[in-house]
Amino acid sequence: MSSHVPGRIVALRTQARMSQRQLAAASGVPQSTLSRIESASRQAQLGEIALIAQALGRSLGSILDECPLEDRVLVATRANKPSADAESVKDRLVYFLEMDEFLDHQGIPAR
């Protein structure tokens, strides 16, 4: 796996306001293993990354990609401050763009 994976896991876990213990319980990956993965003293296996991503409500690509799609998507609103609606729109947009990318990789053309 790539060297950016531990940092991505820490960043996404922090963003989700989860402790290692909470993420371990939600993902089924032992907390001691999660700690070693985050500190880069142990390389994460793909299955573990998938479980962690699912527990965080993220795609596998959000951890594996060096520049994940959700970091490249900006959503503009007419409000002066961020709103829950803007985040919801961004989440849906990222979902559809990831699905489009996945279908392209599977050789399924857009209509």
C-alpha positions in Angstrom: 0.0 0.0 0.0 1.0 3.6 -0.5 2.8 5.6 2.2 -0.1 8.2 2.4 -2.6 5.6 3.7 -1.9 6.0 7.4 -2.2 9.8 7.2 -5.5 9.5 5.2 -7.0 7.2 7.8 -6.0 9.6 10.6 -7.4 12.6 8.8 -10.7 10.9 7.9 -11.1 9.4 11.4 -10.4 12.9 12.9 -12.8 14.5 10.5 -15.5 11.9 11.5 -14.7 12.9 15.2 -14.0 9.3 16.1 -11.4 7.9 18.5 -9.3 4.9 17.5 -11.4 2.8 19.9 -14.7 3.9 18.2 -13.3 3.3 14.7 -12.1 -0.1 15.9 -15.5 -1.0 17.2 -17.3 0.2 14.1 -14.9 -1.5 11.6 -14.0 -4.7 13.4 -10.3 -3.9 13.1 -8.7 -4.3 16.5 -7.6 -0.9 18.1 -4.0 -2.1 18.5 -3.9 -2.9 14.8 -5.5 0.4 13.9 -2.9 2.2 16.1 0.0 0.4 14.3 -1.5 1.2 10.9 -2.0 4.9 11.7 1.6 5.2 13.1 2.9 3.4 9.9 4.6 0.7 12.0 2.4 -1.9 10.2 1.2 -1.9 6.6 -2.6 -2.1 6.3 -4.1 -4.9 4.3 -6.7 -4.1 1.6 -9.5 -5.9 3.6 -8.7 -3.8 6.6 -8.7 -0.6 4.6 -12.1 -1.5 3.1 -13.5 -2.1 6.6 -12.1 1.2 7.9 -13.5 3.1 4.9 -16.9 1.5 5.3 -17.0 2.4 9.1 -16.1 6.0 8.2 -18.8 6.1 5.5 -16.2 6.7 2.9 -15.1 5.0 -0.3 -12.1 2.8 -0.6 -10.7 5.4 -3.0 -10.9 8.1 -0.4 -8.1 6.3 1.5 -6.2 4.7 -1.3 -6.1 7.6 -3.8 -3.3 10.1 -3.3 -5.7 12.9 -4.3 -9.2 11.5 -3.7 -12.1 12.8 -5.6 -13.8 14.4 -2.6 -10.7 16.5 -2.1 -11.0 17.8 -5.6 -14.7 18.7 -5.6 -15.7 22.1 -4.5 -19.3 23.1 -4.0 -20.4 26.7 -4.1 -23.5 28.0 -2.3 -25.1 31.4 -2.1 -24.8 31.5 1.7 -22.1 33.4 3.5 -21.4 30.4 5.8 -21.1 26.7 5.2 -24.4 24.8 5.5 -25.4 21.2 6.0 -27.1 21.5 2.6 -23.8 22.3 0.9 -22.1 19.2 2.5 -25.1 17.0 1.4 -24.8 18.3 -2.1 -21.0 17.7 -2.1 -21.5 14.1 -0.7 -24.0 13.3 -3.4 -21.9 14.8 -6.1 -18.8 12.8 -5.0 -20.9 9.6 -4.9 -22.1 10.1 -8.5 -18.6 11.0 -9.7 -17.1 8.0 -8.0 -19.8 5.8 -9.5 -19.1 7.3 -13.0 -15.4 6.6 -12.5 -16.0 3.1 -11.4 -18.3 2.4 -14.4 -15.6 3.8 -16.7 -13.1 1.4 -15.3 -15.5 -1.5 -15.8 -15.9 -0.6 -19.4 -19.5 0.5 -19.1 -20.0 3.6 -21.3 -22.1 6.6 -20.3 -25.3 7.0 -22.3 
